[in-house]
Amino acid sequence: MRELIQETNLSPRDFICPVFVQEDLKTRTKVDSMSEIERLPLEDINEEVGIISDLGIPAIMLFGIPSYKDEKGSSAFDDKGIVQKAISQIRQNFGDKIVIMADVCLCQFTSTGHCGIVQGNKIDNDESLAVLAKTALSQARAGVDTVSPSAMMDGQVATIRKALDDDGFTDVSIMSHSAKHRSSFYSPFRDAAECAPKFGDRKTYQVPFTNSREAIMEVQTDINEGVDIVMIKPALSYLDLIAETRRRFDVPVAAYSVSGEYALVKGAASKGWINEKDITEEILYSIKRAGADMIVTYFAKPAAKFLQES
């Protein structure tokens, strides 16, 4: 009877699993701040994607850590870059059995650690747009299904959509990090992806966590520019914005349950203060209940396992 009247359902098909791949890495490397999360060498990508696919998870989100960084983020749009190689390898080995998504940002690739190109002491929005478009195109040439711009540059969706369409990649979709908030919940990710800013912060181009109307405006802007999927990020502290986005707009809504959310649960569970499975399930159900159609989450693999067993 409880199953018959259950209003919200969750399955592995709702998850997108983040994957970190690092150039010139020889063996899997643990991320200290994110228990059980690893950076992978290119040689281990097929094995990891096979595990993810076998769990019934339909999509991955690739993040690359290059061996070379410069002020222009040139490794981000290198056709022989680490993300491009990973995309090509996965496509060759898995075909259409899994959706390949890739992050489009510059913070992992710039020597400054910022998400855009720095000129003087500020981000040059328009120059950054050109580099983001080149990055998306290089990923499309490698075989990506979905590009996921997360730099929060004004006009990034329209610029990338035009570049993809002009080059014949009309079928490559865009899942934008539409309302990416300035958040302390990203700290473990910056450790995992080696992308902490070398100076200053990202307040000038990420959404203040105080401004719900501004967040919805950012979502509306991306929709106007032709986005296919919008994203709210982080998830747990922004459930109100997920719900408001679902209420206002008839587009697929993604939520990113970010690294800090994961680390808090893993840290408390390691002390025996909480039941990890129970609280993970509650968090993911709450995100889905708020209106997310899909969830990018570091809990994807363990959650898929316990959902299959229940």
N, C-alpha and C positions, 0 to 999 in steps of 0.2 A: 504493500500500500504506500509506503514512504517513497518507493521508487516511482510509482505511478503519479504521485503528486509533486515530485521534485521539479522545481522550476528552472534550475540551472544545471547544465550538464557539461562535463569536462572530459576530454579524451586526448591521447597523444597527437591526434590530428589537429589540435589547436595550437601546437607548439612550434616555434622556430628555435633551433639550437645554435647558439653562438659557437664558432670554432676559431681558435687563434692559430695561425701558421706563421712560423718565423724563418726567415731566410738564413741559410748556412748553419742551421741548428742540426746537430747530429743525433741527439736523443730527446725524448720527451722531457720537458722541464716543468716542474710544479710551480704554480703561482702561489707565493707564500700567503698572500692576503685572501685567497679564494680557494679554500680547501677542495681538493679533488678536481680542480680545473688546471689544465696544462697548456703550455705552448707546444705546438707540434712541429716536427720537421716535415718537409714536403713529402718525404718517403712514407710517412705514417697517415697521410690524409685519407687514402682509400680505405684503410682499415677503420678509421674513426667514422667516416661517412657510412660505411657498411653497418657498423653498430647502430648508428643513429637511425638509419633506414629500417633496419630489422626491428626496431622498437616501435615502428609505426609513425615516427615523426616525419612529416612531409617536406620539411625545409630546413636549410642551414643558413646562417649568416656568417660570412667570412670576414675576419679582421686580419690584416697582415702587418708583420713587423719586419721592416727591411734591414739590410745590413748597412745601407748607405742613406744618410739624410743630408739635405741641404736646405737653403732658405726658400727654394722654389718648390720643394716637395716633388722633385722630378721622378723619384722612384714610384710615386703613386700612379703615374700614367705610362710607365715603361711597359711595353708589350711583353717584355721578358721579366717583369717584376714578380714578386712572390705571390701576390694575389692572383695575377693573371695566369701564372703557371698552375696554381691550385685549381682555379676555375677550369682550365683546359683539361687537366688531369681527371678531375671529377666528372666532367662532361663525357670524356672519352670512356671512362670506366662504368658510369652509371646511366648514361643516356638521359632519358626523361623520368627516371625512377625517383628522383628527388629534385626539389626546387632549389636552385643555387641563387642565393642572394649575397650581395657584397656591399659592405660599408663604403661610402664615398665621402671621405674626409681627408684632411691633410695633416692632422695632428701627429699621426704615427710616422709621417714621412718628412716633416719639416724639422730643421735643426732648432727652430724656436719652440716647437711643441704646440703651436697654435693651429687652430682649425682652418685658417686662411693665410694668405700671404701678407707678411708684415712689411710695411713701408714706414720708415722712421719709427714712431712709437705707437702706430695704430694699424689695424687691419685694412687692407685695400680690398674693399668688397668686390669691385668689378674685375680686378686682376684675379682674385680668388675664383670668381665664377668661371673664367676661362680655363683655369687649371682643373676645377671640378668637372667641367664638361669633357676635357681631354681624358680625365680619369675614368669617367663613365663610359666613354667611347672605347677605351682600351679594354675595359672589362667586358663590354658587349662583343668586341672582336674575339675575346677569349671564350665566349659562350655563356655568359651570365644570363639568368632569367630576369632578375630584378636588381636594379641598382637602388641603393638606399642612402641618399645624401643626408649627412648628419652635421654638416658644418654650420648650419643656421645662417648662411649668407642670404641676404635679400635677393630674390629672383633666381635662386638656385634651381627650382623645379622647372621654370620656364626655359632657362638656359640649357639645362640638360635635355629636356624634352625636344627642343629644337635641334640640338646637336645629334641626338639619336635618330630623329626622324630624317634629318637631312642626309644622314649616312646610311639610311635604309634599315635602321633597327627599330622599326615601328612596333614590333612585338615585344621589345624589352620594356618591362613595366617599371614604374617608379614608386617606391615606398619611402616617403620622406619622413624624417624625424621632425614632424611639423611643429610640435610644441615641445622642444627640448629645453628643459629648465636648467638654470644655473643651480647646481645641486652638489651637496657634499656626498651624496650617495654614489658618485662616480669614482671615488678615490681608489678602490681596489682595481677598477678597470685600468686606470692610469698606470698602475703597477704592472698589470698583465700585459698591456699594449705598449709600455714604455713611452707614454705620450703626455706626461705632465708638462704644462707650459714652463718654459725656462725663465720667464719673467711675467709679472702682472697676473691677470686672471682672464676669464672668459665672460665677464659681466656685460661687455659691450655688445655681444652677439647672441647670447642665450637669454631665454625668457626669465624674468625675475619670478621667484616662487610666490611672490605677493600678488601677482597680476593675472587673475583668471580671465578677464576680458581681453587682455593682450594675447593670451594663449589661444583663445578661440579665434581671434583675428588672424593669428598666424596660420591656423588650420584653414580658415576661409581663403586666405591668400593662396595657399598651396592648391586648394581645390580649383580656384580660379585659373591657376597656372597649368592645370592639367594633370595633377597627381592622380595615381591609381589607388594608393592606400595611404592613409594618414596615420601618424603615430604620436602617442602621448608618452613622454619619458621624463622622469621615472614613472612607475606605475602605482606603487602602494600609497604614497603620500598624495597622489593626484587622481584618486578614484572619482572625485567630483568632476574633473575635467574629462575623463573618459566617458562618464555618464552624460555630460552636457554635449560632448561631441557626437555621441551616439544619438542623442535626442534631436540635435539640430541638422545633422547631415546624413544623406543617404549614400555614403561611401564606406568601403571596408575600413574598420578601425583596428589598428594594432596598438598594443601596449608593451613597453619594454620594462620588464622587471629586472632592474639593473644590479650591478655588482655589489653595491652597498647593501641592498635588500638581502641578497644571497649571503654575504659575509656576516651580517647580523644574525641570521638564522643559524648558520653553521657554527659561529662562535658561541652562541648561547647553548646550542645542542651539544657542543663538545664539553661544556661544563655540566651537562645534565640538567640544565634549568628548564628546558622545554623538550617536547617530543618532536623531533625533526619532521617526521612524516606527517603528523597531524597538522602542524603549523604550516608546512609547505602546502598541503592540500587546501587549508583554509585560505591562505593568501591567494593561491591561483584561482580558486573558486570565486573569491571576492573580485578579482580583476575581470574574470569572465562575466560575473553578475553585473558589474558596472557597465558592461557593454562592449568589451573587447571581443572582436572576432578571432583574433590570433594574439599569441603572447610570445614575445622573445624572452627567453628565460634560461638562466644557467641551471635551473632545476629540471630542464627538459628530460634528460635521460633518467634520473632517479624517479621523477614523477611519472614518466611513461611506464616505468616498471611497476610501480605500485598501483597505477590505474588499471593496468592489464591484469594484475593479480586480484583486484577487488571484485 
